[in-house]
């Protein structure tokens, strides 16, 4: 395979994976009218996102410089504190990310 054909095959495979993920909610959305199922997703999604972020940050934290470790720890602390007080995923993740980036770029 040449480089051009590899790029085309890769793009097609990405489209085959991405398209169903984008269209699936519209295809099965009528089945999500059950309030208990919707409530379960609403209750489980924010902690799951926070858990993935914490695991991702912790994955390479031991090898990171001290400033980066402190920035990540401050970001996690702000994210958890904001989530426990505000209960808004966008505010929690956005605030934690902003604090982490500010500390990393200013120190």
Order of alpha helices (4+ residues) and beta strands (2+ residues): alpha-alpha-alpha-alpha
